[in-house]
Amino acid sequence: MFKKIYIILFNFFKTSKRNELFEMIILPIIISIILYIFSKNLIIKIDDFVCDFNNTVISITALLVAFGVASLSILVTSSISIFSQTFVVMSIYYLFVEPKKKK
């Protein structure tokens, strides 16, 4: 597994241009260091913010998953009759029409 990750990262950096690498890696590191230096006294507040942010992201993700499951269950339960009708039609087709075509 680690070999695949290594190959993917190697190919990514191999095909990336120098300008793209600067924009994706060097520039964010520089900005992060500058922000860390200027907000050195706010580190405790940043830690609380990160903890609250993670909790909020987990809650929102759980809500989205719950709504997705609910909508899928509504769709499936409301269209069971459509599936059964389709199944009957397709089974009749494959039982009676398809064997005649093979001859």
FINUDO-877682 format. One record per residue (C-alpha): residue in one letter; chain; x, y, z. Coordinates in Angstrom, 3 decimals. Each point is the difference from the previous one (the first is absolute). Example, Ala and Ser with C-alpha at 12.3 -4.5 7.8 and 13.67 -1.06 7.14 Angstrom:
2
REC:a:A:12.300:-4.500:7.800
REC:s:A:1.370:3.440:-0.660
This chain:
103
REC:m:A:0.000:0.000:0.000
REC:f:A:2.801:2.396:0.866
REC:k:A:1.652:-0.820:-3.307
REC:k:A:-3.117:1.125:-1.877
REC:i:A:-0.120:3.242:1.977
REC:y:A:3.682:0.549:-0.711
REC:i:A:-0.536:-0.598:-3.731
REC:i:A:-2.960:2.382:-0.106
REC:l:A:1.901:2.750:1.826
REC:f:A:3.126:-0.558:-2.090
REC:n:A:-1.962:0.267:-3.251
REC:f:A:-1.806:3.078:1.286
REC:f:A:3.202:1.850:0.836
REC:k:A:1.670:-1.247:-3.170
REC:t:A:-2.742:1.410:-2.239
REC:s:A:-0.474:3.237:1.954
REC:k:A:1.708:3.118:-1.171
REC:r:A:2.291:2.035:2.229
REC:n:A:-2.500:2.877:0.149
REC:e:A:-2.815:-2.344:1.040
REC:l:A:2.118:-1.539:2.743
REC:f:A:0.792:3.463:1.336
REC:e:A:-3.700:0.878:0.097
REC:m:A:-1.023:-3.296:1.618
REC:i:A:2.765:-0.574:2.545
REC:i:A:2.397:2.881:0.606
REC:l:A:-2.501:2.859:0.065
REC:p:A:-2.387:-1.642:2.535
REC:i:A:2.947:-0.857:2.262
REC:i:A:1.242:3.597:-0.103
REC:i:A:-3.481:1.368:0.717
REC:s:A:-0.438:-2.457:2.880
REC:i:A:3.319:1.003:1.570
REC:i:A:-0.812:3.699:-0.313
REC:l:A:-3.438:-0.488:1.552
REC:y:A:1.503:-2.054:2.810
REC:i:A:2.547:2.722:0.782
REC:f:A:-2.601:2.779:0.054
REC:s:A:-2.559:-1.936:2.035
REC:k:A:2.321:-1.597:2.519
REC:n:A:-2.095:1.171:2.945
REC:l:A:-3.200:-1.420:-1.533
REC:i:A:1.139:-3.622:-0.194
REC:i:A:-2.288:-1.119:2.839
REC:k:A:-2.986:1.613:-1.693
REC:i:A:0.934:-1.629:-3.303
REC:d:A:0.099:-3.395:1.711
REC:d:A:-3.528:0.521:1.347
REC:f:A:-1.144:1.156:-3.420
REC:v:A:1.410:-3.109:-1.684
REC:c:A:-1.703:-2.262:2.551
REC:d:A:-3.366:1.744:-0.458
REC:f:A:0.412:0.014:-3.768
REC:n:A:0.649:-3.751:-0.062
REC:n:A:-3.094:-0.629:2.115
REC:t:A:-2.085:2.156:-2.329
REC:v:A:1.306:-1.789:-3.099
REC:i:A:-0.812:-3.383:1.538
REC:s:A:-3.531:1.150:0.875
REC:i:A:-0.654:1.404:-3.471
REC:t:A:1.334:-3.170:-1.629
REC:a:A:-2.234:-2.149:2.186
REC:l:A:-3.030:2.114:-0.933
REC:l:A:0.777:-0.245:-3.715
REC:v:A:0.388:-3.768:0.225
REC:a:A:-3.269:-0.290:1.920
REC:f:A:-1.884:2.062:-2.597
REC:g:A:1.555:-2.037:-2.806
REC:v:A:-1.058:-3.280:1.578
REC:a:A:-3.486:1.368:0.667
REC:s:A:-0.444:1.164:-3.593
REC:l:A:1.219:-3.343:-1.347
REC:s:A:-2.381:-1.907:2.235
REC:i:A:-2.898:2.203:-1.129
REC:l:A:0.905:-0.549:-3.656
REC:v:A:0.334:-3.743:0.395
REC:t:A:-3.210:-0.483:1.972
REC:s:A:-2.035:2.204:-2.333
REC:s:A:1.205:-1.738:-3.148
REC:i:A:-0.216:-3.654:1.019
REC:s:A:-3.055:-0.466:-2.208
REC:i:A:1.881:1.465:-2.966
REC:f:A:2.883:-2.418:0.614
REC:s:A:-2.330:-2.972:0.247
REC:q:A:-1.783:0.966:-3.231
REC:t:A:3.329:0.434:-1.757
REC:f:A:1.192:-3.348:1.318
REC:v:A:-3.129:-1.748:-1.320
REC:v:A:0.316:1.616:-3.433
REC:m:A:3.715:-0.800:-0.269
REC:s:A:-0.478:-3.593:1.133
REC:i:A:-2.768:-0.498:-2.578
REC:y:A:2.268:1.508:-2.655
REC:y:A:2.921:-2.277:0.828
REC:l:A:-2.217:-3.066:0.313
REC:f:A:-1.999:0.345:-3.202
REC:v:A:1.473:2.580:-2.377
REC:e:A:3.747:-0.543:0.418
REC:p:A:-0.022:-3.783:-0.719
REC:k:A:-1.820:0.638:-3.297
REC:k:A:2.733:2.430:-1.106
REC:k:A:2.721:-2.597:0.558
REC:k:A:-1.599:-2.427:-2.458
